[in-house]
Amino acid sequence: MLEKAGMVKAYSYDLRQKVMQAIELDGIKKSEASQVFNISRNTINLWFHRRAETGDVAVKPRVTSSPKQKITDWEKFRAFAKGYL
């Protein structure tokens, strides 16, 4: 499930629920669910862990970085930088 620029697309919420239901309600083993749904056993374990911690298997919201700060006062920056030379 790789996308452009090496980004990984998250599994859908619907698939996550189906996998969890298959294991808990239908009684299939995690290893079998892994093969049936073509996902790793580790991924299933992570979903169980996430649900135990948060109560849901939803995708974690992505943390975006803050905008890069730009130097606006070059004289002040030069004075600052001289202290490190």
C-alpha positions as CSV (number, residue, x, y, z in Angstrom):
1,M,0.0,0.0,0.0
2,L,2.8,2.5,-0.8
3,E,1.9,5.8,-2.4
4,K,3.9,8.5,-4.0
5,A,6.9,9.9,-2.1
6,G,7.2,6.9,0.1
7,M,4.0,7.7,2.1
8,V,2.1,4.8,3.4
9,K,-1.7,4.9,3.2
10,A,-3.5,3.8,6.3
11,Y,-5.9,0.9,6.2
12,S,-9.6,1.9,6.1
13,Y,-11.6,2.1,9.3
14,D,-14.1,-0.3,7.7
15,L,-11.3,-2.9,7.2
16,R,-10.0,-2.5,10.7
17,Q,-13.5,-3.1,12.1
18,K,-14.0,-6.2,9.9
19,V,-10.7,-7.7,11.0
20,M,-11.5,-7.1,14.7
21,Q,-15.0,-8.5,14.3
22,A,-13.6,-11.6,12.5
23,I,-11.3,-12.3,15.3
24,E,-13.6,-11.5,18.2
25,L,-17.0,-12.5,17.0
26,D,-16.3,-15.1,14.4
27,G,-13.5,-16.6,16.4
28,I,-10.8,-16.8,13.8
29,K,-7.1,-16.7,14.9
30,K,-5.1,-13.5,14.4
31,S,-2.7,-15.5,12.1
32,E,-5.6,-16.7,9.9
33,A,-7.1,-13.1,9.8
34,S,-3.7,-11.9,8.7
35,Q,-3.8,-14.2,5.7
36,V,-7.5,-13.7,4.9
37,F,-7.3,-9.9,4.9
38,N,-3.7,-9.8,3.5
39,I,-2.3,-7.7,6.4
40,S,0.5,-8.4,8.8
41,R,0.0,-10.1,12.2
42,N,1.9,-7.2,13.7
43,T,-0.6,-4.7,12.3
44,I,-3.5,-6.6,13.9
45,N,-1.6,-6.6,17.2
46,L,-1.1,-2.8,16.9
47,W,-4.9,-2.4,16.3
48,F,-5.7,-4.4,19.4
49,H,-3.2,-2.4,21.4
50,R,-4.5,0.9,20.1
51,R,-8.1,0.0,21.0
52,A,-7.0,-1.0,24.5
53,E,-5.4,2.4,24.9
54,T,-7.9,4.6,23.1
55,G,-11.1,2.6,22.9
56,D,-11.0,2.6,19.1
57,V,-8.9,1.4,16.1
58,A,-9.2,4.6,14.2
59,V,-6.1,6.1,12.5
60,K,-4.1,8.4,14.6
61,P,-4.3,12.0,13.4
62,R,-1.1,13.1,11.7
63,V,1.0,15.6,13.5
64,T,2.0,18.4,11.2
65,S,5.1,20.3,11.8
66,S,4.9,24.0,12.6
67,P,5.8,26.4,9.9
68,K,9.5,27.0,9.5
69,Q,10.7,30.2,11.2
70,K,12.5,32.6,8.9
71,I,15.2,35.0,9.9
72,T,13.9,38.5,9.6
73,D,16.5,40.5,11.5
74,W,19.8,39.6,9.9
75,E,21.9,41.9,12.1
76,K,20.5,40.3,15.2
77,F,21.2,36.9,13.7
78,R,24.8,37.8,12.8
79,A,25.4,39.0,16.4
80,F,23.9,35.7,17.7
81,A,26.0,33.6,15.3
82,K,29.2,35.4,16.3
83,G,28.8,34.0,19.8
84,Y,29.2,30.5,18.4
85,L,32.3,31.1,16.2
